[in-house]
């Protein structure tokens, strides 16, 4: 088992261990067996996408957009609307036929948005469309469409930057106790080294709140358990893999975490097929912002 070093990302509350800049090598193996460096890169991208699920599951009634800017591993949790980030909504006052927290349809453009939490700075761009798929029924349904929604995070101490650009849709249905999400997305990821990767996925995710009745679409997501299952393709340079992703035990989302990813326990496994040979890449979350990566 390889434990990611604890001196990768630092923030005011202390030191976190993540797969942020560790082993983000562009090295690829001519053999069918996935190298540890390749496994770490796959884990970083897949974990980023899993960590984006909580942010994509709710809608802020106060700001008219998502609650968070989207997770970048090891960085502080970043709100999507701040003094330096006032996304443009079209229409400015969207219709809301059923009176629930989700408007009938609103286009939110994040161009020009910035956020700072030293030593981190973040830049947002692109857009998200928030749609109520049941505009005449008061419920918790939400559909989001991402168009080149990009968050770029720089550690100003190291001058290293990572970014993720999302395109696709998420559809959320559920109750005050649990949510079901259909996640059909593509993430174009840039590592701190400048290496790029593309992750195209079709996931089914389920969230169950720790406290029954605590889920409100117009409020931040409470703590609870996530299960994720699905398939995807991961491409970087001339390398292309097929992935089958699952969680066991579920990923526990801790709403009080101040650093990404906000999972403090649980295991995510990606069965990676490379040249007809499979490798298990296992990501075990141990605390807020901390995980280990093993391959077998």
Secondary structure, 3 states (H helix, E strand, C coil): CEECCCCCEEECCEEECCCCCCCCCCCCCCCCCCCHHHHHHHHHHHHHHHHHHHHCCCCECCCCECCECCCCCCCECCECCECCECCEEECCCCCCCCCCCCCCEEEEECCCEEEEECCEEEEEEEEEEEECCCCCCCCCCEEEEEEEEEEEEEECCCCEEEEEEEEEEEEEEECCCEEEEEEEEEEEEECCCCCEEEEEEEEEEEEEECCCCCCCCCCCCCCEEEEEEEEEEEEECCEEEEEEEEECCCEEECCCCCECCCEEECEEEEEEEECCEEEEEEEEEEECCEEEEEEC
